[in-house]
Amino acid sequence: MALWLTGKKKYEDQDDQQLINSFRQKGDKKALGILFERYSHLVFGVCMKYLKNEDDSKDATLNIFEKLMEDLKRFEVVKFNFWIHSVARNYCLMQLRSRKAMTYVDDENGPGLDAFMETHQSDHLSAVDNKEHQLQLMEEGIKHLIEEQRICIELFYLKKYCYQDVAEIAGFSLNEVKSFIQNGKRNLKIYMLKNSHEVTDKH
């Protein structure tokens, strides 16, 4: 027991960045566990603010920390307390949006990807079927983007981060983020236009 407490104290003495580095470099899940202990109450509080339900908020808190195992390996996180708050907020907003059957967010400066999809619906497909296939096509298109564009598109549209959050999470400048999103969105539209016949041909 004393050895376990000593080991735990070693982790507790580390700051957030040291714990993150330990997890990223060594896959140390104990380090992630300490981060959970430090911030689970904060995450739960954010979830309660948006979801207004204790059970849903508890589930969301666990889901968010499960996602960290993947996200912390993909993104360079500098200020974990700020980042985890943003992750929790955006996760909850995505949950609320899914309840309203809304999938993609609008661009801060105009119509988003969802508006683009609506303008390219096929007349002979039902709205539900077409939406499903357009989403499928969009997911494939995102995979074909260059890495910088793909990361920014995913964070901005799918995870609903603002430009500043994307810049901090991905490690790009604000201007780079805006450029990657603009070019990525353009390339995604081109991909969807070129491949939209595959959707209609199947019906």
MDTraj code that builds the backbone (N, CA, C; nanometers):
import mdtraj as md
import numpy as np

residues = "MET ALA LEU TRP LEU THR GLY LYS LYS LYS TYR GLU ASP GLN ASP ASP GLN GLN LEU ILE ASN SER PHE ARG GLN LYS GLY ASP LYS LYS ALA LEU GLY ILE LEU PHE GLU ARG TYR SER HIS LEU VAL PHE GLY VAL CYS MET LYS TYR LEU LYS ASN GLU ASP ASP SER LYS ASP ALA THR LEU ASN ILE PHE GLU LYS LEU MET GLU ASP LEU LYS ARG PHE GLU VAL VAL LYS PHE ASN PHE TRP ILE HIS SER VAL ALA ARG ASN TYR CYS LEU MET GLN LEU ARG SER ARG LYS ALA MET THR TYR VAL ASP ASP GLU ASN GLY PRO GLY LEU ASP ALA PHE MET GLU THR HIS GLN SER ASP HIS LEU SER ALA VAL ASP ASN LYS GLU HIS GLN LEU GLN LEU MET GLU GLU GLY ILE LYS HIS LEU ILE GLU GLU GLN ARG ILE CYS ILE GLU LEU PHE TYR LEU LYS LYS TYR CYS TYR GLN ASP VAL ALA GLU ILE ALA GLY PHE SER LEU ASN GLU VAL LYS SER PHE ILE GLN ASN GLY LYS ARG ASN LEU LYS ILE TYR MET LEU LYS ASN SER HIS GLU VAL THR ASP LYS HIS".split()
xyz = np.array([
    [0.0835, -0.1209, 0.0000],
    [0.0000, 0.0000, 0.0000],
    [0.0861, 0.1247, 0.0000],
    [0.1940, 0.1177, 0.0817],
    [0.2830, 0.2332, 0.0907],
    [0.3512, 0.2590, -0.0423],
    [0.3870, 0.1482, -0.1125],
    [0.4514, 0.1642, -0.2425],
    [0.3563, 0.2286, -0.3418],
    [0.2269, 0.1877, -0.3365],
    [0.1280, 0.2460, -0.4283],
    [0.1115, 0.3946, -0.4012],
    [0.1060, 0.4302, -0.2731],
    [0.0905, 0.5712, -0.2381],
    [0.2112, 0.6512, -0.2830],
    [0.3298, 0.5904, -0.2692],
    [0.4514, 0.6598, -0.3126],
    [0.4482, 0.6818, -0.4631],
    [0.4060, 0.5770, -0.5364],
    [0.3973, 0.5899, -0.6813],
    [0.2957, 0.6931, -0.7227],
    [0.1827, 0.6940, -0.6547],
    [0.0781, 0.7907, -0.6870],
    [0.1255, 0.9319, -0.6583],
    [0.1989, 0.9482, -0.5472],
    [0.2481, 1.0816, -0.5117],
    [0.3441, 1.1334, -0.6176],
    [0.4193, 1.0399, -0.6776],
    [0.5119, 1.0803, -0.7842],
    [0.4356, 1.1463, -0.8981],
    [0.3210, 1.0890, -0.9327],
    [0.2392, 1.1461, -1.0391],
    [0.1742, 1.2765, -0.9947],
    [0.1266, 1.2783, -0.8721],
    [0.0569, 1.3972, -0.8226],
    [0.1488, 1.5181, -0.8155],
    [0.2786, 1.4930, -0.8001],
    [0.3754, 1.6025, -0.7937],
    [0.4058, 1.6605, -0.9313],
    [0.3631, 1.5917, -1.0366],
    [0.3895, 1.6395, -1.1721],
    [0.2814, 1.7377, -1.2155],
    [0.3220, 1.8366, -1.2959],
    [0.2220, 1.9291, -1.3480],
    [0.1518, 1.8652, -1.4677],
    [0.0510, 1.9341, -1.5192],
    [-0.0298, 1.8781, -1.6281],
    [0.0543, 1.8412, -1.7494],
    [0.1474, 1.9290, -1.7844],
    [0.2271, 1.9054, -1.9047],
    [0.3153, 1.7824, -1.8907],
    [0.3697, 1.7613, -1.7718],
    [0.4522, 1.6427, -1.7486],
    [0.3695, 1.5146, -1.7610],
    [0.2476, 1.5199, -1.7092],
    [0.1585, 1.4039, -1.7188],
    [0.1217, 1.3754, -1.8640],
    [0.0936, 1.4816, -1.9387],
    [0.0600, 1.4665, -2.0805],
    [0.1772, 1.4054, -2.1566],
    [0.2969, 1.4569, -2.1313],
    [0.4164, 1.4050, -2.1988],
    [0.4395, 1.2576, -2.1649],
    [0.4152, 1.2229, -2.0396],
    [0.4324, 1.0841, -1.9965],
    [0.3357, 0.9917, -2.0699],
    [0.2133, 1.0393, -2.0900],
    [0.1144, 0.9590, -2.1619],
    [0.1474, 0.9514, -2.3104],
    [0.1861, 1.0640, -2.3695],
    [0.2149, 1.0680, -2.5131],
    [0.3378, 0.9842, -2.5474],
    [0.4396, 0.9920, -2.4647],
    [0.5667, 0.9275, -2.4961],
    [0.5723, 0.7806, -2.4538],
    [0.5046, 0.7496, -2.3410],
    [0.5155, 0.6141, -2.2860],
    [0.3824, 0.5393, -2.2820],
    [0.2742, 0.6096, -2.3184],
    [0.1428, 0.5462, -2.3084],
    [0.1029, 0.5187, -2.1649],
    [0.1523, 0.6015, -2.0734],
    [0.1299, 0.5822, -1.9300],
    [-0.0126, 0.6215, -1.8918],
    [-0.0982, 0.5218, -1.8702],
    [-0.2383, 0.5498, -1.8393],
    [-0.2572, 0.6000, -1.6961],
    [-0.1594, 0.5733, -1.6091],
    [-0.1689, 0.6268, -1.4732],
    [-0.1636, 0.7795, -1.4761],
    [-0.0838, 0.8325, -1.5676],
    [-0.0748, 0.9779, -1.5821],
    [-0.2091, 1.0342, -1.6261],
    [-0.2752, 0.9629, -1.7176],
    [-0.4071, 1.0055, -1.7627],
    [-0.5076, 0.9973, -1.6483],
    [-0.4912, 0.8968, -1.5625],
    [-0.5791, 0.8819, -1.4470],
    [-0.5684, 0.9986, -1.3509],
    [-0.4470, 1.0502, -1.3334],
    [-0.4283, 1.1664, -1.2458],
    [-0.4958, 1.2890, -1.3063],
    [-0.4854, 1.3046, -1.4378],
    [-0.5539, 1.4160, -1.5043],
    [-0.7048, 1.4044, -1.4859],
    [-0.7548, 1.2816, -1.4898],
    [-0.8979, 1.2601, -1.4671],
    [-0.9364, 1.3049, -1.3264],
    [-0.8551, 1.2669, -1.2279],
    [-0.8831, 1.3062, -1.0894],
    [-0.8829, 1.4581, -1.0742],
    [-0.7917, 1.5228, -1.1435],
    [-0.7796, 1.6682, -1.1303],
    [-0.8952, 1.7430, -1.1955],
    [-0.9431, 1.6903, -1.3069],
    [-1.0360, 1.7707, -1.3878],
    [-1.1743, 1.7089, -1.4086],
    [-1.2006, 1.5930, -1.3502],
    [-1.3318, 1.5308, -1.3713],
    [-1.4445, 1.6175, -1.3163],
    [-1.4204, 1.6854, -1.2034],
    [-1.5243, 1.7718, -1.1468],
    [-1.5511, 1.8913, -1.2382],
    [-1.4457, 1.9466, -1.2954],
    [-1.4625, 2.0588, -1.3882],
    [-1.5420, 2.0141, -1.5104],
    [-1.5043, 1.8999, -1.5669],
    [-1.5726, 1.8492, -1.6860],
    [-1.7186, 1.8187, -1.6549],
    [-1.7425, 1.7566, -1.5404],
    [-1.8802, 1.7248, -1.5013],
    [-1.9623, 1.8526, -1.4860],
    [-1.9020, 1.9562, -1.4283],
    [-1.9719, 2.0836, -1.4123],
    [-2.0098, 2.1459, -1.5455],
    [-1.9175, 2.1392, -1.6415],
    [-1.9470, 2.1917, -1.7752],
    [-2.0610, 2.1121, -1.8392],
    [-2.0556, 1.9804, -1.8242],
    [-2.1598, 1.8951, -1.8829],
    [-2.2962, 1.9237, -1.8211],
    [-2.2996, 1.9439, -1.6904],
    [-2.4265, 1.9747, -1.6239],
    [-2.4828, 2.1070, -1.6734],
    [-2.3941, 2.2019, -1.6990],
    [-2.4379, 2.3334, -1.7462],
    [-2.5130, 2.3222, -1.8780],
    [-2.4662, 2.2342, -1.9654],
    [-2.5258, 2.2236, -2.0989],
    [-2.6321, 2.1137, -2.1086],
    [-2.6062, 1.9988, -2.0477],
    [-2.6956, 1.8846, -2.0651],
    [-2.8110, 1.8832, -1.9658],
    [-2.7937, 1.9503, -1.8513],
    [-2.9010, 1.9651, -1.7515],
    [-2.9505, 1.8312, -1.6977],
    [-2.8658, 1.7300, -1.6995],
    [-2.9066, 1.5986, -1.6519],
    [-2.7856, 1.5293, -1.5900],
    [-2.8004, 1.4828, -1.4662],
    [-2.6862, 1.4277, -1.3939],
    [-2.6329, 1.3000, -1.4581],
    [-2.7220, 1.2078, -1.4930],
    [-2.6768, 1.0818, -1.5533],
    [-2.6100, 1.1049, -1.6888],
    [-2.6722, 1.1905, -1.7704],
    [-2.6121, 1.2224, -1.9005],
    [-2.4758, 1.2873, -1.8828],
    [-2.4637, 1.3720, -1.7813],
    [-2.3377, 1.4431, -1.7566],
    [-2.2289, 1.3480, -1.7085],
    [-2.2669, 1.2504, -1.6268],
    [-2.1692, 1.1504, -1.5818],
    [-2.1192, 1.0678, -1.7004],
    [-2.2121, 1.0257, -1.7856],
    [-2.1735, 0.9492, -1.9052],
    [-2.0847, 1.0325, -1.9966],
    [-2.1213, 1.1590, -2.0132],
    [-2.0440, 1.2482, -2.1001],
    [-1.9027, 1.2671, -2.0462],
    [-1.8898, 1.2814, -1.9142],
    [-1.7581, 1.2994, -1.8524],
    [-1.6677, 1.1805, -1.8828],
    [-1.7210, 1.0606, -1.8685],
    [-1.6425, 0.9403, -1.8984],
    [-1.6077, 0.9323, -2.0466],
    [-1.7034, 0.9644, -2.1312],
    [-1.6790, 0.9606, -2.2760],
    [-1.5714, 1.0599, -2.3169],
    [-1.5736, 1.1766, -2.2560],
    [-1.4755, 1.2807, -2.2882],
    [-1.3350, 1.2347, -2.2517],
    [-1.3194, 1.1749, -2.1342],
    [-1.1863, 1.1303, -2.0939],
    [-1.1407, 1.0082, -2.1733],
    [-1.2350, 0.9276, -2.2209],
    [-1.1975, 0.8179, -2.3103],
    [-1.1432, 0.8728, -2.4418],
    [-1.2041, 0.9814, -2.4880],
    [-1.1586, 1.0448, -2.6119],
    [-1.0187, 1.1018, -2.5973],
    [-0.9825, 1.1389, -2.4744],
    [-0.8507, 1.1984, -2.4529],
    [-0.7393, 1.1026, -2.4917],
    [-0.7637, 0.9738, -2.4758],
    [-0.6602, 0.8759, -2.5084],
    [-0.6196, 0.8859, -2.6547],
    [-0.7134, 0.9221, -2.7379],
    [-0.6840, 0.9400, -2.8811],
    [-0.6385, 1.0823, -2.9106],
    [-0.7117, 1.1801, -2.8548],
    [-0.6848, 1.3202, -2.8881],
    [-0.5482, 1.3677, -2.8395],
    [-0.5064, 1.3233, -2.7221],
    [-0.3779, 1.3677, -2.6687],
    [-0.2606, 1.3160, -2.7513],
    [-0.2825, 1.2075, -2.8236],
    [-0.1768, 1.1552, -2.9105],
    [-0.1740, 1.2265, -3.0449],
    [-0.2862, 1.2880, -3.0806],
    [-0.2970, 1.3538, -3.2117],
    [-0.2606, 1.5012, -3.2058],
    [-0.2900, 1.5663, -3.0930],
    [-0.2744, 1.7109, -3.0854],
    [-0.1746, 1.7508, -2.9773],
    [-0.1009, 1.8563, -3.0055],
    [-0.0105, 1.9140, -2.9070],
    [-0.0918, 2.0048, -2.8151],
    [-0.1027, 1.9667, -2.6897],
    [-0.1816, 2.0435, -2.5932],
    [-0.0870, 2.1182, -2.5004],
    [-0.1041, 2.2500, -2.4947],
    [-0.0164, 2.3323, -2.4120],
    [-0.0832, 2.3670, -2.2795],
    [-0.2028, 2.4193, -2.2845],
    [-0.2758, 2.4565, -2.1626],
    [-0.3909, 2.3580, -2.1438],
    [-0.3652, 2.2541, -2.0655],
    [-0.4631, 2.1461, -2.0549],
    [-0.5942, 2.1921, -1.9930],
    [-0.5866, 2.2778, -1.8905],
    [-0.7103, 2.3219, -1.8243],
    [-0.8014, 2.3965, -1.9216],
    [-0.7424, 2.4803, -2.0056],
    [-0.8209, 2.5514, -2.1070],
    [-0.8726, 2.4534, -2.2114],
    [-0.7866, 2.3621, -2.2519],
    [-0.8211, 2.2679, -2.3583],
    [-0.9328, 2.1737, -2.3166],
    [-0.9240, 2.1167, -2.1959],
    [-1.0250, 2.0202, -2.1523],
    [-1.1599, 2.0887, -2.1333],
    [-1.1575, 2.2152, -2.0930],
    [-1.2829, 2.2905, -2.0814],
    [-1.3470, 2.3062, -2.2191],
    [-1.2650, 2.3372, -2.3189],
    [-1.3154, 2.3526, -2.4557],
    [-1.3670, 2.2201, -2.5105],
    [-1.2945, 2.1120, -2.4822],
    [-1.3367, 1.9793, -2.5275],
    [-1.4726, 1.9437, -2.4673],
    [-1.4876, 1.9673, -2.3372],
    [-1.6133, 1.9349, -2.2694],
    [-1.7282, 2.0176, -2.3247],
    [-1.7031, 2.1458, -2.3416],
    [-1.8077, 2.2352, -2.3941],
    [-1.8517, 2.1913, -2.5335],
    [-1.7560, 2.1650, -2.6186],
    [-1.7889, 2.1297, -2.7563],
    [-1.8503, 1.9907, -2.7672],
    [-1.8096, 1.9009, -2.6811],
    [-1.8726, 1.7689, -2.6780],
    [-2.0206, 1.7821, -2.6436],
    [-2.0495, 1.8632, -2.5430],
    [-2.1885, 1.8821, -2.5014],
    [-2.2702, 1.9503, -2.6108],
    [-2.2115, 2.0482, -2.6755],
    [-2.2828, 2.1163, -2.7837],
    [-2.3120, 2.0204, -2.8982],
    [-2.2179, 1.9316, -2.9261],
    [-2.2411, 1.8324, -3.0304],
    [-2.3536, 1.7365, -2.9903],
    [-2.3584, 1.7020, -2.8619],
    [-2.4668, 1.6163, -2.8146],
    [-2.6018, 1.6848, -2.8309],
    [-2.6059, 1.8130, -2.7972],
    [-2.7306, 1.8877, -2.8100],
    [-2.7710, 1.9009, -2.9560],
    [-2.6722, 1.9213, -3.0414],
    [-2.7013, 1.9341, -3.1842],
    [-2.7527, 1.8019, -3.2408],
    [-2.6950, 1.6918, -3.1971],
    [-2.7387, 1.5620, -3.2487],
    [-2.8821, 1.5324, -3.2065],
    [-2.9200, 1.5834, -3.0916],
    [-3.0580, 1.5644, -3.0469],
    [-3.1553, 1.6368, -3.1390],
    [-3.1077, 1.7416, -3.1989],
    [-3.1921, 1.8193, -3.2894],
    [-3.1722, 1.7773, -3.4350],
    [-3.1005, 1.6640, -3.4523],
    [-3.0750, 1.6112, -3.5871],
    [-2.9996, 1.7105, -3.6738],
    [-2.9058, 1.7833, -3.6124],
    [-2.8209, 1.8755, -3.6863],
    [-2.6794, 1.8222, -3.6772],
    [-2.6135, 1.8073, -3.7903],
    [-2.4857, 1.7385, -3.7911],
    [-2.3660, 1.8313, -3.7993],
    [-2.3729, 1.9300, -3.8890],
    [-2.2570, 2.0158, -3.9097],
    [-2.2901, 2.1597, -3.8741],
    [-2.1870, 2.2304, -3.8263],
    [-2.2050, 2.3687, -3.7852],
    [-2.1861, 2.4609, -3.9038],
    [-2.2390, 2.5827, -3.8921],
    [-2.2204, 2.6827, -3.9951],
    [-2.0867, 2.7516, -3.9774],
    [-2.0309, 2.7954, -4.0879],
    [-1.9081, 2.8735, -4.0863],
    [-1.9342, 3.0046, -4.0139],
    [-1.8339, 3.0541, -3.9396],
    [-1.8505, 3.1791, -3.8666],
    [-1.8747, 3.2963, -3.9605],
    [-1.8329, 3.2822, -4.0853],
    [-1.8446, 3.3940, -4.1790],
    [-1.9461, 3.3669, -4.2893],
    [-2.0322, 3.2708, -4.2711],
    [-2.1310, 3.2444, -4.3751],
    [-2.1788, 3.1017, -4.3714],
    [-2.2476, 3.0557, -4.4763],
    [-2.3012, 2.9203, -4.4802],
    [-2.1917, 2.8163, -4.4629],
    [-2.2236, 2.7118, -4.3885],
    [-2.1265, 2.6074, -4.3632],
    [-2.1404, 2.4918, -4.4587],
    [-2.0795, 2.3787, -4.4227],
    [-2.0818, 2.2624, -4.5094],
    [-2.2217, 2.2046, -4.5222],
    [-2.3030, 2.2202, -4.4171],
    [-2.4384, 2.1666, -4.4250],
    [-2.5186, 2.2397, -4.5315],
    [-2.4989, 2.3716, -4.5424],
    [-2.5695, 2.4494, -4.6442],
    [-2.5255, 2.4064, -4.7836],
    [-2.3955, 2.3793, -4.7985],
    [-2.3451, 2.3316, -4.9275],
    [-2.4112, 2.1993, -4.9652],
    [-2.4250, 2.1109, -4.8684],
    [-2.4857, 1.9817, -4.8950],
    [-2.6304, 1.9960, -4.9382],
    [-2.7025, 2.0876, -4.8742],
    [-2.8435, 2.1048, -4.9075],
    [-2.8618, 2.1494, -5.0524],
    [-2.7661, 2.2268, -5.1041],
    [-2.7792, 2.2785, -5.2404],
    [-2.7428, 2.1746, -5.3449],
    [-2.6898, 2.0594, -5.3007],
    [-2.6491, 1.9557, -5.3952],
    [-2.7277, 1.8268, -5.3747],
    [-2.8507, 1.8383, -5.3269],
    [-2.9333, 1.7198, -5.3097],
    [-2.9863, 1.6736, -5.4451],
    [-3.0037, 1.5433, -5.4590],
    [-3.0592, 1.4866, -5.5817],
    [-3.2106, 1.4841, -5.5713],
    [-3.2786, 1.5244, -5.6784],
    [-3.4237, 1.5366, -5.6749],
    [-3.4935, 1.4031, -5.6496],
    [-3.4379, 1.2930, -5.7032],
    [-3.5093, 1.1667, -5.6931],
    [-3.4783, 1.0893, -5.5661],
    [-3.3930, 1.1441, -5.4805],
    [-3.3642, 1.0797, -5.3532],
    [-3.4447, 1.1458, -5.2430],
    [-3.4850, 1.0688, -5.1455],
    [-3.5518, 1.1295, -5.0313],
    [-3.4497, 1.2124, -4.9553],
    [-3.4960, 1.3111, -4.8803],
    [-3.4047, 1.3993, -4.8069],
    [-3.3202, 1.3200, -4.7087],
    [-3.3807, 1.2204, -4.6438],
    [-3.3072, 1.1421, -4.5445],
    [-3.1994, 1.0581, -4.6105],
    [-3.2357, 0.9866, -4.7180],
    [-3.1377, 0.9033, -4.7879],
    [-3.0244, 0.9867, -4.8443],
    [-3.0588, 1.1003, -4.9038],
    [-2.9578, 1.1853, -4.9643],
    [-2.8624, 1.2403, -4.8589],
    [-2.9181, 1.2825, -4.7466],
    [-2.8344, 1.3371, -4.6397],
    [-2.7345, 1.2323, -4.5917],
    [-2.7824, 1.1105, -4.5776],
    [-2.6957, 1.0026, -4.5309],
    [-2.5802, 0.9790, -4.6272],
    [-2.6096, 0.9767, -4.7565],
    [-2.5052, 0.9517, -4.8558],
    [-2.4118, 1.0717, -4.8703],
    [-2.4666, 1.1910, -4.8555],
    [-2.3814, 1.3097, -4.8616],
    [-2.2840, 1.3106, -4.7439],
    [-2.3308, 1.2706, -4.6278],
    [-2.2431, 1.2632, -4.5111],
    [-2.1334, 1.1599, -4.5339],
    [-2.1706, 1.0487, -4.5939],
    [-2.0740, 0.9436, -4.6258],
    [-1.9673, 0.9961, -4.7214],
    [-2.0137, 1.0669, -4.8228],
    [-1.9235, 1.1232, -4.9225],
    [-1.8324, 1.2278, -4.8601],
    [-1.8882, 1.3076, -4.7699],
    [-1.8089, 1.4107, -4.7042],
    [-1.7001, 1.3490, -4.6167],
    [-1.7340, 1.2432, -4.5447],
    [-1.6352, 1.1757, -4.4612],
    [-1.5197, 1.1225, -4.5452],
    [-1.5522, 1.0676, -4.6610],
    [-1.4482, 1.0184, -4.7515],
    [-1.3633, 1.1339, -4.8031],
    [-1.4301, 1.2452, -4.8351],
    [-1.3584, 1.3620, -4.8852],
    [-1.2607, 1.4178, -4.7839],
    [-1.3016, 1.4206, -4.6579],
    [-1.2142, 1.4715, -4.5521],
    [-1.0873, 1.3876, -4.5425],
    [-1.1002, 1.2566, -4.5618],
    [-0.9836, 1.1673, -4.5554],
    [-0.8834, 1.1966, -4.6668],
    [-0.9316, 1.2557, -4.7769],
    [-0.8443, 1.2836, -4.8913],
    [-0.7747, 1.4199, -4.8812],
    [-0.8097, 1.4991, -4.7818],
    [-0.7449, 1.6295, -4.7649],
    [-0.6028, 1.6108, -4.7133],
    [-0.5167, 1.7089, -4.7388],
    [-0.3837, 1.7040, -4.6785],
    [-0.3995, 1.7152, -4.5272],
    [-0.3005, 1.6690, -4.4536],
    [-0.3139, 1.6545, -4.3085],
    [-0.3540, 1.7844, -4.2388],
    [-0.2886, 1.8958, -4.2747],
    [-0.3183, 2.0225, -4.2075],
    [-0.4634, 2.0646, -4.2296],
    [-0.5109, 2.0494, -4.3521],
    [-0.6497, 2.0853, -4.3829],
    [-0.7467, 1.9916, -4.3118],
    [-0.7139, 1.8631, -4.3120],
    [-0.8018, 1.7647, -4.2480],
    [-0.8166, 1.7917, -4.0986],
    [-0.7051, 1.8178, -4.0317],
    [-0.7086, 1.8446, -3.8878],
    [-0.7938, 1.9670, -3.8576],
    [-0.7720, 2.0742, -3.9327],
    [-0.8452, 2.1988, -3.9077],
    [-0.9939, 2.1838, -3.9393],
    [-1.0254, 2.1140, -4.0486],
    [-1.1660, 2.0916, -4.0844],
    [-1.2359, 2.0098, -3.9760],
    [-1.1696, 1.9045, -3.9286],
    [-1.2296, 1.8189, -3.8259],
    [-1.2537, 1.8960, -3.6969],
    [-1.1542, 1.9740, -3.6559],
    [-1.1682, 2.0488, -3.5310],
    [-1.2730, 2.1590, -3.5426],
    [-1.2736, 2.2287, -3.6566],
    [-1.3621, 2.3446, -3.6727],
    [-1.5064, 2.3032, -3.6974],
    [-1.5271, 2.2095, -3.7896],
    [-1.6638, 2.1718, -3.8266],
    [-1.7197, 2.0574, -3.7429],
    [-1.6421, 1.9510, -3.7278],
    [-1.6955, 1.8332, -3.6607],
    [-1.6936, 1.8453, -3.5092],
    [-1.5927, 1.9139, -3.4553],
    [-1.5841, 1.9274, -3.3099],
    [-1.6211, 2.0663, -3.2604],
    [-1.6527, 2.1543, -3.3564],
    [-1.7086, 2.2866, -3.3259],
    [-1.6159, 2.3770, -3.2448],
    [-1.4860, 2.3686, -3.2681],
    [-1.3943, 2.4630, -3.2065],
    [-1.3941, 2.5929, -3.2865],
    [-1.3679, 2.7035, -3.2178],
    [-1.3526, 2.8305, -3.2882],
    [-1.2110, 2.8362, -3.3463],
    [-1.1852, 2.9392, -3.4291],
    [-1.0538, 2.9515, -3.4928],
    [-0.9404, 2.9512, -3.3901],
    [-0.9575, 3.0294, -3.2829],
    [-0.8520, 3.0429, -3.1829],
    [-0.8237, 2.9093, -3.1148],
    [-0.9297, 2.8345, -3.0827],
    [-0.9118, 2.7035, -3.0200],
    [-0.8381, 2.6076, -3.1134],
    [-0.8753, 2.6089, -3.2411],
    [-0.8090, 2.5222, -3.3390],
    [-0.6602, 2.5551, -3.3456],
    [-0.6291, 2.6839, -3.3455],
    [-0.4893, 2.7270, -3.3522],
    [-0.4097, 2.6745, -3.2326],
    [-0.4679, 2.6845, -3.1133],
    [-0.3973, 2.6413, -2.9924],
    [-0.3835, 2.4895, -2.9867],
    [-0.4875, 2.4188, -3.0266],
    [-0.4842, 2.2726, -3.0202],
    [-0.3912, 2.2141, -3.1258],
    [-0.4021, 2.2651, -3.2489],
    [-0.3258, 2.2082, -3.3604],
    [-0.1847, 2.2658, -3.3719],
    [-0.1593, 2.3777, -3.3050],
    [-0.0261, 2.4367, -3.3092],
    [0.0019, 2.5200, -3.4322],
    [-0.1040, 2.5707, -3.4964],
    [-0.0891, 2.6579, -3.6128],
    [-0.1180, 2.8022, -3.5723],
    [-0.0730, 2.8961, -3.6559],
    [-0.1096, 3.0353, -3.6328],
    [-0.2551, 3.0548, -3.6733],
    [-0.3138, 3.1657, -3.6279],
    [-0.4542, 3.1928, -3.6595],
    [-0.4744, 3.2056, -3.8102],
    [-0.3816, 3.2734, -3.8769],
    [-0.3921, 3.2896, -4.0225],
    [-0.3787, 3.1557, -4.0951],
    [-0.2906, 3.0700, -4.0441],
    [-0.2747, 2.9372, -4.1049],
    [-0.4032, 2.8561, -4.0912],
    [-0.4640, 2.8634, -3.9732],
    [-0.5890, 2.7899, -3.9503],
    [-0.6962, 2.8344, -4.0488],
    [-0.7133, 2.9661, -4.0630],
    [-0.8152, 3.0185, -4.1545],
    [-0.7870, 2.9756, -4.2984],
    [-0.6592, 2.9755, -4.3346],
    [-0.6212, 2.9354, -4.4699],
    [-0.6467, 2.7862, -4.4924],
    [-0.6081, 2.7031, -4.3949],
    [-0.6294, 2.5589, -4.4073],
    [-0.7785, 2.5260, -4.4159],
    [-0.8594, 2.5966, -4.3369],
    [-1.0038, 2.5713, -4.3387],
    [-1.0639, 2.6143, -4.4721],
    [-1.0243, 2.7331, -4.5186],
    [-1.0775, 2.7838, -4.6452],
    [-1.0397, 2.6917, -4.7614],
    [-0.9119, 2.6565, -4.7692],
    [-0.8661, 2.5698, -4.8783],
    [-0.9207, 2.4279, -4.8641],
    [-0.9274, 2.3807, -4.7406],
    [-0.9812, 2.2475, -4.7171],
    [-1.1273, 2.2379, -4.7550],
    [-1.2018, 2.3422, -4.7219],
    [-1.3439, 2.3445, -4.7564],
    [-1.3620, 2.3466, -4.9085],
    [-1.2779, 2.4251, -4.9756],
    [-1.2851, 2.4324, -5.1216],
    [-1.2525, 2.2960, -5.1838],
    [-1.1459, 2.2330, -5.1351],
    [-1.1073, 2.1019, -5.1880],
    [-1.2129, 1.9955, -5.1585],
    [-1.2769, 2.0086, -5.0437],
    [-1.3816, 1.9140, -5.0075],
    [-1.5021, 1.9277, -5.1000],
    [-1.5374, 2.0511, -5.1318],
    [-1.6486, 2.0745, -5.2240],
    [-1.6177, 2.0172, -5.3623],
    [-1.4931, 2.0377, -5.4066],
    [-1.4519, 1.9849, -5.5371],
    [-1.4622, 1.8326, -5.5379],
    [-1.4154, 1.7716, -5.4296],
    [-1.4215, 1.6251, -5.4194],
    [-1.5658, 1.5767, -5.4251],
    [-1.6542, 1.6455, -5.3530],
    [-1.7945, 1.6031, -5.3480],
    [-1.8629, 1.6211, -5.4829],
    [-1.8284, 1.7293, -5.5518],
    [-1.8872, 1.7510, -5.6841],
    [-1.8421, 1.6441, -5.7832],
    [-1.7138, 1.6087, -5.7760],
    [-1.6591, 1.5101, -5.8689],
    [-1.7129, 1.3699, -5.8422],
    [-1.7475, 1.3437, -5.7173],
    [-1.7870, 1.2080, -5.6805],
    [-1.9344, 1.1932, -5.6466],
    [-2.0109, 1.3003, -5.6626],
    [-2.1527, 1.2951, -5.6260],
    [-2.2302, 1.1958, -5.7114],
    [-2.1821, 1.1700, -5.8347],
    [-2.2522, 1.0754, -5.9220],
    [-2.2524, 0.9350, -5.8649],
    [-2.1503, 0.9050, -5.7811],
    [-2.1442, 0.7720, -5.7212],
    [-2.2616, 0.7495, -5.6279],
    [-2.3085, 0.8612, -5.5659],
    [-2.4224, 0.8514, -5.4754],
    [-2.5498, 0.8273, -5.5528],
    [-2.5690, 0.9065, -5.6602],
    [-2.6930, 0.8962, -5.7369],
    [-2.6988, 0.7677, -5.8178],
    [-2.5825, 0.7192, -5.8666],
    [-2.5805, 0.5988, -5.9490],
    [-2.6240, 0.4744, -5.8715],
    [-2.6049, 0.4789, -5.7390],
    [-2.6407, 0.3639, -5.6572],
    [-2.7914, 0.3550, -5.6358],
    [-2.8624, 0.4603, -5.6745],
    [-3.0064, 0.4616, -5.6546],
    [-3.0754, 0.4685, -5.7910],
])
top = md.Topology()
chain = top.add_chain()
for i, resn in enumerate(residues, 1):
    res = top.add_residue(resn, chain, resSeq=i)
    for name in ("N", "CA", "C"):
        top.add_atom(name, md.element.get_by_symbol(name[0]), res)
traj = md.Trajectory(xyz[None], top)
